[in-house]
Structure formats: C-alpha cells, structure tokens
Amino acid sequence: MERLSYFIRRLLLVIPTFLGITFLVFALTQFVPGGPVEQRIAQMRGMGSGESGGGAGSNVSITEDQRKAIEREFGFDKPFLARYTHWLFHDAMGMNAYSYKYNNKKVWQLITERFPVSLTFGVTGFVLTYLVCVPLGIVKALRNGSSFDLLSSLVVLVLYAIPAFAFGMILKTLFSGTSDAFFDWFPIGGFRSENWHELSTWDKVKDQTHHMFLPVLCYVIGNFAVLTILMKNSLLDQVSQDYVRTVLAKGGTMRRAVWGHALRNAVIPIVTGIGGILSIMFAGSVLIERVFAINGIGLLTLDAIIGRDYMVFMGTLALTAILGLVGRIFSDFCYVLVDPRISFGGES
C-alpha cells in the first residue's frame, strides 16, 4: 500500500512538472527574435527585393495593418496566457497545430512519420548497450587487476573521450561510400535504400542492417564507458560486503556468491538508466541523426529550432517531457522488481 501511494503521488506530480516545463519553454519561444512573424516580414521584403531588383528590398516597408494581419495569422495578437492555453488545450499540446515550415502538415503527422525511425535506432542501441556493457562490467570485476581488465579499461576510456557524433564522422570517413573513404562498406547515410519496398524479405533485413550498423554503433558508444565502469564498480563494492564473505565462510564458491547474491544488488544502480529508454526511443540522438542524415525525431527537433518552427518544437518537447517524467517513475518500478526490499517510505 505504501508503494502504491508513492507511485500515485509521483504520477500526480507529473502534471505540475509538465506544465512548468512547457510554460517556461513556450514563453521563451514566444519572445525570442526571429520568430514566424519576423520571418514572414523578411520574406515579404525579400519578395519586394526581387520585384524591384538590386538591394532595394531592404527598404520595402511593411504597414502596421500588414504586421497586425501577420500577427493575427500566427496567433500573436492574443495575450501570452491565452496563446499558451490555446496551445495546451485547443491544439492538444501542439499536436493539432500546423507547422510553420511544412505547409499543410500538422505536428502529429510529422511526429508519426519519423517516430518509427527513432524508435528503431533507439531501442536497438539501448538493448545492445546493456547486452554488451553489463556482461563486460561483470567480467572486469571478476578479473579485476588482470591484463584483460587493464586493456579493456584503456579501450573504454579512449572511446569515452570521443563524442558519439565525432565517432560517427570518423566511421563515415573510414567505412562509408564517400570519395575519400578507405573502405566502401556502408551507405553514407539514410534509414533505408530507396528501393527497399521492392526487395525480398531477406534483402530488406540485410539492407536495414547495412544502414543501421554505423549509427547504432555510435548510439552504443555514447553510454558504453559509463555503464561498463558503473557495473564493474558496483559489483566490486558488493563483493566486498559482509554477506559475500559470509557465503564464502560457509563453504560457498565465489561463483555462487556473485551470481546468487552480489549480482542482484550490483545491478540496482544500472536500473537508473532503464527509465531513460522512453526518451531515447523517442528523441534518439540529434547529432547522430544529423551526421548520418537520418530523418528521425531528433533531426526534426533540430530543424524546428533552427527554422524557428515553434509548433513542431513544442510538440516534440511535450512528448519528450512526458516520456522523461514517466521514465523516472518506470525506473523506480524497476527498482522494486530488482529488489522488493526497497521502501519509499522516506519519500514526501
């Protein structure tokens, strides 16, 4: 009952936290320069420049009535609170609003088009990261101080020092079909080949794997070092506890002490990252998508920020915020699954 009340409080806390995040960001997007009103005015002046020739377009004047009409078109003629309320309720957190950049497309249409792409890369990268890092961290802990531990630590730290997007650029230079690539093994970018729908089932699997290999490798590298070292140190800490020495004193083997007792407690810190899977699946990595020209949610968000497409940006922000907040609750739920002894009685 105590845990149930805790999770109910956490779910209820999502509402004011979400409102606080979106209200603050919505305020920033409404008042920063270069918004849709300024862009439309600049476009009208540019059209005037093309008609009159030369550089005289900058002197084309926009009347006050024209400016008010543009503000009315984008809803900037209303008070700020009215605009936020309209976005929150009438536009369903921006999902029903129209994009400024992509004509005749609503935000939810753009998101649903790109969601499967980010979902595929995010889930694959997340699963492979845990499948590689957790066993590697366990082996490093069991062979602590050995040559394998030292060599793998060196590799882990070198990879940790390279940002994921920079690692992606190195991989493209070495293995993609660029003019200066050493090996033309992988496509230069994209999610699938243009003729993907014409391929057989087996060829579709090969083509998808071919396009995903380098980007997913960058996804894994992003959290590789942190999870590996965290798993190793956590297991080493548990092995040094009294209950492990008790198992050994009673005649138990180290294998039994580790796999039967210590490992369960050691994976608890690793569980903290599981809640982030919801945000990872949705947003992916902006820079990785940029490097490999992957039309996912991350690249959509980046283009919306650069192009001041506030409706698209706020829509992706709203979903990311919800998934991030729910993900934290999911992490706590995973805590309970891993160790039922955990109590949330101290939470307020």
ChimeraX attribute file (.defattr): number of C-alpha atoms within 10 A of each C-alpha:
attribute: neighborCount
match mode: 1-to-1
recipient: residues
	/A:1	5
	/A:2	9
	/A:3	14
	/A:4	10
	/A:5	12
	/A:6	18
	/A:7	16
	/A:8	11
	/A:9	13
	/A:10	17
	/A:11	13
	/A:12	11
	/A:13	12
	/A:14	17
	/A:15	12
	/A:16	9
	/A:17	14
	/A:18	16
	/A:19	13
	/A:20	12
	/A:21	13
	/A:22	19
	/A:23	15
	/A:24	10
	/A:25	13
	/A:26	20
	/A:27	14
	/A:28	11
	/A:29	18
	/A:30	16
	/A:31	10
	/A:32	9
	/A:33	12
	/A:34	15
	/A:35	17
	/A:36	21
	/A:37	20
	/A:38	14
	/A:39	14
	/A:40	15
	/A:41	16
	/A:42	17
	/A:43	12
	/A:44	16
	/A:45	19
	/A:46	18
	/A:47	14
	/A:48	18
	/A:49	17
	/A:50	13
	/A:51	11
	/A:52	12
	/A:53	10
	/A:54	9
	/A:55	11
	/A:56	14
	/A:57	18
	/A:58	12
	/A:59	11
	/A:60	15
	/A:61	12
	/A:62	12
	/A:63	9
	/A:64	9
	/A:65	9
	/A:66	12
	/A:67	15
	/A:68	13
	/A:69	15
	/A:70	18
	/A:71	17
	/A:72	13
	/A:73	12
	/A:74	14
	/A:75	15
	/A:76	17
	/A:77	14
	/A:78	13
	/A:79	9
	/A:80	15
	/A:81	11
	/A:82	13
	/A:83	18
	/A:84	20
	/A:85	14
	/A:86	17
	/A:87	20
	/A:88	17
	/A:89	11
	/A:90	14
	/A:91	17
	/A:92	14
	/A:93	22
	/A:94	26
	/A:95	24
	/A:96	18
	/A:97	19
	/A:98	20
	/A:99	23
	/A:100	20
	/A:101	16
	/A:102	12
	/A:103	8
	/A:104	9
	/A:105	14
	/A:106	18
	/A:107	24
	/A:108	18
	/A:109	14
	/A:110	20
	/A:111	20
	/A:112	12
	/A:113	12
	/A:114	19
	/A:115	19
	/A:116	15
	/A:117	19
	/A:118	24
	/A:119	21
	/A:120	17
	/A:121	25
	/A:122	23
	/A:123	19
	/A:124	17
	/A:125	27
	/A:126	20
	/A:127	12
	/A:128	15
	/A:129	22
	/A:130	19
	/A:131	11
	/A:132	14
	/A:133	22
	/A:134	20
	/A:135	14
	/A:136	19
	/A:137	25
	/A:138	23
	/A:139	17
	/A:140	24
	/A:141	22
	/A:142	18
	/A:143	14
	/A:144	15
	/A:145	10
	/A:146	12
	/A:147	10
	/A:148	13
	/A:149	17
	/A:150	14
	/A:151	10
	/A:152	16
	/A:153	17
	/A:154	12
	/A:155	11
	/A:156	17
	/A:157	14
	/A:158	11
	/A:159	17
	/A:160	16
	/A:161	11
	/A:162	13
	/A:163	13
	/A:164	22
	/A:165	22
	/A:166	14
	/A:167	21
	/A:168	25
	/A:169	16
	/A:170	13
	/A:171	18
	/A:172	26
	/A:173	18
	/A:174	17
	/A:175	18
	/A:176	21
	/A:177	17
	/A:178	15
	/A:179	8
	/A:180	12
	/A:181	16
	/A:182	13
	/A:183	13
	/A:184	16
	/A:185	13
	/A:186	20
	/A:187	21
	/A:188	19
	/A:189	20
	/A:190	17
	/A:191	24
	/A:192	18
	/A:193	16
	/A:194	8
	/A:195	9
	/A:196	15
	/A:197	10
	/A:198	10
	/A:199	13
	/A:200	10
	/A:201	11
	/A:202	9
	/A:203	12
	/A:204	17
	/A:205	12
	/A:206	13
	/A:207	19
	/A:208	16
	/A:209	15
	/A:210	16
	/A:211	20
	/A:212	23
	/A:213	14
	/A:214	23
	/A:215	27
	/A:216	23
	/A:217	18
	/A:218	22
	/A:219	25
	/A:220	21
	/A:221	22
	/A:222	22
	/A:223	19
	/A:224	21
	/A:225	22
	/A:226	15
	/A:227	21
	/A:228	27
	/A:229	21
	/A:230	18
	/A:231	27
	/A:232	24
	/A:233	18
	/A:234	22
	/A:235	24
	/A:236	21
	/A:237	14
	/A:238	19
	/A:239	21
	/A:240	11
	/A:241	11
	/A:242	10
	/A:243	14
	/A:244	20
	/A:245	14
	/A:246	12
	/A:247	17
	/A:248	15
	/A:249	10
	/A:250	8
	/A:251	8
	/A:252	13
	/A:253	12
	/A:254	16
	/A:255	12
	/A:256	13
	/A:257	19
	/A:258	21
	/A:259	10
	/A:260	12
	/A:261	16
	/A:262	23
	/A:263	18
	/A:264	14
	/A:265	16
	/A:266	22
	/A:267	20
	/A:268	17
	/A:269	13
	/A:270	19
	/A:271	17
	/A:272	16
	/A:273	15
	/A:274	17
	/A:275	21
	/A:276	19
	/A:277	23
	/A:278	22
	/A:279	20
	/A:280	23
	/A:281	24
	/A:282	27
	/A:283	27
	/A:284	26
	/A:285	23
	/A:286	18
	/A:287	18
	/A:288	23
	/A:289	26
	/A:290	19
	/A:291	19
	/A:292	21
	/A:293	14
	/A:294	25
	/A:295	17
	/A:296	28
	/A:297	27
	/A:298	24
	/A:299	23
	/A:300	21
	/A:301	22
	/A:302	17
	/A:303	17
	/A:304	20
	/A:305	15
	/A:306	11
	/A:307	16
	/A:308	20
	/A:309	21
	/A:310	22
	/A:311	25
	/A:312	28
	/A:313	24
	/A:314	23
	/A:315	26
	/A:316	25
	/A:317	20
	/A:318	20
	/A:319	18
	/A:320	18
	/A:321	19
	/A:322	16
	/A:323	22
	/A:324	21
	/A:325	22
	/A:326	18
	/A:327	20
	/A:328	19
	/A:329	19
	/A:330	21
	/A:331	19
	/A:332	19
	/A:333	16
	/A:334	17
	/A:335	20
	/A:336	16
	/A:337	12
	/A:338	15
	/A:339	13
	/A:340	10
	/A:341	9
	/A:342	12
	/A:343	13
	/A:344	15
	/A:345	10
	/A:346	6
	/A:347	7
	/A:348	7
